[in-house]
């Protein structure tokens, strides 16, 4: 039986203060791993910088690997775990920025820099959308990354799961006014793909946004395994059987009974 232990961190972030946020994230990693062995720790979207940085994103964005990513890579190596966290990233062209979820591994290596595809609201003025959906094959299972508003679109998780993903890790900064949608969408993404969904959402307030928290881990039948109902900082942990996703897929025939030729409109641009 293949099992994976996932920790999901719910935290507030200090706007425009990467060093303080990285220190808080490092403390979470040390505390979690001192209490139990975990395979993956998931942090919220833009956890390194905060969400409403505006033009400051140009100065705060870094390459990955780079100083900020390297701090978390060292924490991953020190504790022998995988860590997923949100940060603004850039490439050689300084003005081209991405809202990224970074995964680092127990060897201290960068495993993936996933760039958020579905940008929401003012994000469209600050970042360029990504375009790659690439599952990550790890000893613990096949993992897919999503960021915030990505979960509004079923195509992303479906594409990852059709390519083998068994575990979807979500870093989010989801606002309080859409809390009901947050719960519904996470359950739907898990149910329609017979996969686990582990979602870390922010709490706290920034000038224009109050974040809802409600971080959770959901099973392949859409059941909430564990969640954080209160908008407080902390974390949840669950041991997940990857074999369960395979069993549910076989029982439901969820992929085998698809009819892709009927869905042509899905891939047309509006």
HUBEL-V440561 format. One record per residue. N is the residue number from 1. RES is the residue in one small letter. SS is DSSP state (~ for helix, > for strand, _ for the rest). PSI is psi in radians with two decimals (NA if undefined). D_LAST is the distance of its C-alpha to the last C-alpha in Angstrom with 2 decimals. Layout:
n: [N:N]
res: [RES:RES]
ss: [SS:SS]
psi: [PSI:PSI]
d_last: [D_LAST:D_LAST]
//
This chain:
n: [1:2:3:4:5:6:7:8:9:10:11:12:13:14:15:16:17:18:19:20:21:22:23:24:25:26:27:28:29:30:31:32:33:34:35:36:37:38:39:40:41:42:43:44:45:46:47:48:49:50:51:52:53:54:55:56:57:58:59:60:61:62:63:64:65:66:67:68:69:70:71:72:73:74:75:76:77:78:79:80:81:82:83:84:85:86:87:88:89:90:91:92:93:94:95:96:97:98:99:100:101:102:103:104:105:106:107:108:109:110:111:112:113:114:115:116:117:118:119:120:121:122:123:124:125:126:127:128:129:130:131:132:133:134:135:136:137:138:139:140:141:142:143:144:145:146:147:148:149:150:151:152:153:154:155:156:157:158:159:160:161:162:163:164:165:166:167:168:169:170:171:172:173:174:175:176:177:178:179:180:181:182:183:184:185:186:187:188:189:190:191:192:193:194:195:196:197:198:199:200:201:202:203:204:205:206:207:208:209:210:211:212:213:214:215:216:217:218:219:220:221:222:223:224:225:226:227:228:229:230:231:232:233:234:235:236:237:238:239:240:241:242:243:244:245:246:247:248:249:250:251:252:253:254:255:256:257:258:259:260:261:262:263:264:265:266:267:268:269:270]
res: [x:x:x:x:x:x:x:x:x:x:x:x:x:x:x:x:x:x:x:x:x:x:x:x:x:x:x:x:x:x:x:x:x:x:x:x:x:x:x:x:x:x:x:x:x:x:x:x:x:x:x:x:x:x:x:x:x:x:x:x:x:x:x:x:x:x:x:x:x:x:x:x:x:x:x:x:x:x:x:x:x:x:x:x:x:x:x:x:x:x:x:x:x:x:x:x:x:x:x:x:x:x:x:x:x:x:x:x:x:x:x:x:x:x:x:x:x:x:x:x:x:x:x:x:x:x:x:x:x:x:x:x:x:x:x:x:x:x:x:x:x:x:x:x:x:x:x:x:x:x:x:x:x:x:x:x:x:x:x:x:x:x:x:x:x:x:x:x:x:x:x:x:x:x:x:x:x:x:x:x:x:x:x:x:x:x:x:x:x:x:x:x:x:x:x:x:x:x:x:x:x:x:x:x:x:x:x:x:x:x:x:x:x:x:x:x:x:x:x:x:x:x:x:x:x:x:x:x:x:x:x:x:x:x:x:x:x:x:x:x:x:x:x:x:x:x:x:x:x:x:x:x:x:x:x:x:x:x:x:x:x:x:x:x:x:x:x:x:x:x]
ss: [_:_:>:>:>:>:>:>:>:>:_:_:_:_:_:_:_:~:~:~:~:~:~:~:~:~:~:~:~:~:~:~:~:~:~:_:_:_:_:>:>:>:_:_:_:_:_:_:_:_:_:_:_:~:~:~:~:~:~:~:_:>:_:_:_:_:~:~:~:~:~:~:~:~:~:~:~:~:~:_:_:>:>:>:>:>:>:>:>:>:_:_:_:_:_:_:>:>:>:>:>:>:>:>:_:_:_:_:_:>:>:>:>:>:>:_:_:_:_:_:_:_:~:~:~:~:_:_:_:_:_:_:_:_:_:>:>:>:_:_:>:>:>:>:>:>:>:~:~:~:~:~:_:~:~:~:~:~:~:~:~:~:_:_:_:_:>:>:>:>:>:>:_:_:>:~:~:~:~:~:~:~:~:~:~:~:~:~:~:~:~:~:~:_:_:>:>:>:>:>:>:_:>:>:>:>:_:_:>:>:>:>:_:_:_:>:>:>:_:_:_:_:_:>:>:>:>:_:_:_:_:_:_:>:>:>:>:>:>:>:>:~:~:~:~:~:~:~:~:~:~:~:_:_:_:_:_:_:_:~:~:~:_:~:~:~:~:_:_:_]
psi: [2.22:2.11:2.61:2.35:2.12:2.35:2.33:2.16:2.28:2.09:2.78:2.77:2.44:2.08:2.25:0.41:1.26:-0.72:-0.74:-0.68:-0.72:-0.63:-0.73:-0.76:-0.71:-0.69:-0.72:-0.79:-0.81:-0.73:-0.82:-0.85:-0.32:-0.36:-0.49:2.81:2.22:2.63:-0.58:2.41:2.25:2.22:2.87:3.05:2.39:0.65:-0.48:-0.57:-0.40:2.97:-0.70:0.98:-0.27:-2.29:-0.31:-0.34:-0.53:-0.72:-0.54:-0.35:2.53:2.80:2.82:2.04:2.67:3.14:-0.87:-0.83:-0.62:-0.56:-0.84:-0.53:-0.66:-0.69:-0.70:-0.74:-0.71:-0.57:-0.04:0.69:2.97:2.50:2.33:2.30:2.71:2.42:2.70:2.30:2.87:2.89:-2.74:-0.60:1.98:-0.51:-0.09:1.90:2.68:2.58:1.81:2.63:2.10:2.32:2.19:2.73:3.10:-0.19:0.06:0.37:2.71:2.09:-0.75:2.51:1.64:2.26:2.13:2.24:-0.74:1.72:2.49:2.32:-2.24:-0.25:-0.54:-0.35:-0.26:-0.53:2.80:2.42:2.53:-3.11:-0.10:2.32:1.76:1.92:2.67:2.09:1.99:2.86:-0.46:-0.15:-3.10:2.18:2.49:2.52:2.48:2.71:2.12:-1.96:-0.26:-0.61:-0.19:-0.35:2.00:-0.35:-0.61:-0.98:-0.68:-0.77:-0.77:-0.75:-0.58:-0.49:0.21:-0.09:2.38:-0.28:2.07:2.16:2.17:2.16:2.21:2.72:1.23:2.35:2.73:-0.57:-0.28:0.47:-0.68:-0.69:-0.71:-0.89:-0.77:-0.78:-0.71:-0.77:-0.71:-0.77:-0.66:-0.80:-0.82:-0.26:0.01:0.86:2.92:2.47:2.14:1.96:2.11:2.07:2.65:2.80:3.13:-3.05:2.55:3.05:-0.69:0.04:2.38:2.22:2.53:-0.21:-2.20:0.73:2.57:2.84:2.20:2.47:3.02:-0.06:0.23:0.13:2.41:2.06:-0.78:2.53:2.97:1.77:-0.70:2.50:1.11:2.78:2.53:-2.80:2.77:2.65:2.45:2.50:2.14:2.40:1.92:-0.49:-0.45:-0.67:-0.71:-0.67:-0.76:-0.68:-0.75:-0.72:-0.71:-0.37:0.65:-0.56:-0.64:-0.50:0.14:2.72:1.31:-0.53:-0.28:-0.10:0.44:-0.55:-0.39:-0.59:0.16:2.42:2.46:NA]
d_last: [43.95:41.38:40.99:39.18:40.06:37.27:37.84:35.13:36.07:35.21:36.28:36.12:35.52:37.44:35.16:35.72:38.53:37.70:41.37:41.92:38.78:39.68:43.17:41.93:39.68:42.69:44.85:42.44:42.49:46.28:46.72:44.43:45.95:49.46:49.07:47.57:46.18:42.38:40.11:37.03:36.65:33.24:32.86:30.11:27.29:28.76:32.15:33.94:33.02:31.54:28.10:28.48:30.16:28.19:29.63:32.12:29.57:30.46:34.07:33.47:31.10:32.96:32.59:32.99:35.73:37.15:39.50:37.41:36.09:39.65:41.10:39.09:39.75:43.44:43.14:41.53:44.37:47.01:45.95:44.81:41.37:37.66:35.93:32.26:31.58:29.03:29.60:27.96:28.32:28.31:29.04:31.44:29.54:30.61:27.72:24.96:24.82:23.23:23.39:25.22:26.90:30.05:32.12:35.76:38.36:42.06:43.08:41.77:38.99:35.32:33.48:29.83:27.83:24.44:21.96:19.57:15.99:14.28:15.87:16.56:17.66:20.21:19.86:17.10:19.99:22.44:20.96:18.92:16.66:18.27:16.90:19.78:20.44:24.10:26.51:29.98:32.94:35.86:39.24:38.10:35.06:31.56:29.56:25.92:25.00:22.28:22.19:21.64:18.08:17.23:18.72:16.12:13.94:15.94:14.63:16.82:20.04:19.54:19.21:22.28:24.23:23.57:25.09:28.04:27.54:29.92:29.75:26.76:27.94:25.96:26.90:25.64:26.28:24.95:26.04:28.46:26.45:24.02:26.85:26.32:22.72:24.13:26.68:24.47:21.75:24.47:26.24:23.19:22.35:26.04:26.46:23.53:24.63:28.37:28.66:30.27:28.25:30.28:28.76:30.52:29.53:31.17:33.52:34.94:33.80:32.53:32.46:29.18:28.63:30.74:29.87:30.43:31.89:32.10:31.94:32.34:32.77:31.37:32.51:30.81:31.32:29.64:33.08:33.78:36.53:37.27:35.71:36.71:36.64:38.45:36.82:39.45:39.62:40.51:39.27:39.02:40.00:39.57:40.79:38.24:39.04:36.49:38.15:36.80:33.19:34.40:36.46:33.69:31.38:34.24:35.09:31.63:30.40:26.99:25.70:27.86:26.61:22.89:21.40:18.71:18.62:17.31:14.25:12.46:9.15:9.36:9.12:6.32:3.79:0.00]
//
